[in-house]
Amino acid sequence: MITHFWHSLLRMPKHDEAWHLEDIKDEMSELKEARGFFNRWSELSDVVYTVSRAHWSGHKSIKWKMGAGKYLWGMLYMFPKYTLRWIFFLLAGKLTKKNTKLREVRNPAKVHKLQDIAVRNKLDVERFERTCKRLLKFWPLLK
């Protein structure tokens, strides 16, 4: 399936089933709270991402419970959203510290997430934040 191929390209870390179930629970909560067409669609794409990532990680027992139509609808938003984020962080990592190859898909508009990424990857936090903020001026669809 295309999602398996795509997740293999992103090569995000695989986790145990409990981690994925917690991630799905968090994303479902955000979907329930979302208001407005685009916000709900974005949150649906996050749920599709977390479920498809769990499957890619080998946890086939985790089932999609919202029907094929919603899954496909979420995929339409998921592929460009997460691919653009992945490219964004590859570039931000290289601009912050040469030879850094970041593999991240988190929301770059959230400062606390940038700080977590910088610390985990041993990057200068302030420089990484500045780099990401500068890039976001030219990458407005990631917000």
N, C-alpha and C positions, 0 to 999 in steps of 0.2 A: 504494500500500500504506500501511497505517496507520503503519508505522515511518517512512516517508519524511515523512509529514505531521508526526509527532511530533518528529522530528529538526529539521524546519524551524521548529517552534515554539520548541525549545530554542536553536536557532541557535548551536551550539557551533562553534568554528573548524574549518575544513576543512584537512586537511594532505595532503602528498603520499603516494603509495602506500607508500613505505618506512617512513614514520612510523606508518601504520596497521598495517602488517605487524609492526613491532616491538611496538606496543601489544597486538596480538592474541597475539603470542608470550608477552609478559609475563603477560597474563591467563590464557592456557592453562597456564602454569607454576603460577600461583596455584590454578587449578582442580585440577590434579593433586595439589597438596599439601593441599587442603582435606579436612577430616575432619568427619563429622557431616552429617546431612541438610540442615539449614538453611544451614550454611556452604557446602556443595557447591552448593546451589541458588542462593545468593547469588553465588558465583563463576561459576556457569554463566550467570547473568544478566549478569555483567560481560563475559563472552566474547560473548554475543549483542549486547550494547550496542556493543562495539568493532567487531564485524563489520557490524552494521547501520549504524553511523556511517560506516564505510569505504564502504559502498554508497551512502549518502546523499551522501558526499563525491565520488562519481563513480567509485569504484574497483570496478566490477562484476566485474573479473577475480578478486577475492578471493572464494573460495568457502567456504560453510559445509559442514563435513565430518562433522558428527555426527548428521545425520538431522533430518527435519522435526519429529518428536516432541520432541526435546531443544530445538530452536529455539523451538517454541511454549511449552514448559515454562519456558524461560529468559525468554521475553517476559512471562509472567505475573508474574514477580518484577521484571523490568527496569522496566516502565512505572511502577509506584508508587514503587519505590526511587529511580530517577533523577529522576522528577518532583518528589518530596518534597525531594530534595537541591537541585534547581534552585530551588525556591521558598524553601528554607532560605537559600541564598546570596543570592537577591534581597533577602530581608528583612534578613539580616545586613549586607549592603552598605549598605542604606538606614539602618539603625540606627547603623552605624559612621560614615558620612559621607553626609549628605543628598545626594540626586541621584546617588548611585552606583548603577549598574545592573550587578551582577555576573551573569555567566553561567558558572556552575561546577556540576559534578556530582561533585566529589571527595568522599572520605570526611571529613566534618567532625570526626570523633573523632580524627583523626591530626594532631597539632600541627604537624609539619613541612609538611604539606599546607596548613594554614591560613597558615603563615608565607609559603609560596610564593605563595599567592593574594594575600595582603596586599601583598607586595612588588611583584608584577606589576601590581597595580591601584593602586599608590601610596597605600595606606591605612596608618594607624598600626598597626603589627603588634600591639602589646600590646593596644590597644583592640579591634582586630578579634578577637583570640583570646578576650578577656574576653566580648565580645558573643556569639561562637559558643558558648562554654562555657555561658553563661547560657541561650541558646536551646536547647541540647541537653538541658537539664533538662526542657524541655517537649516535646522532640522525640526521645524515647528510641529510636524505631525506626530512627534513622539511624546508630546506632553499629555 
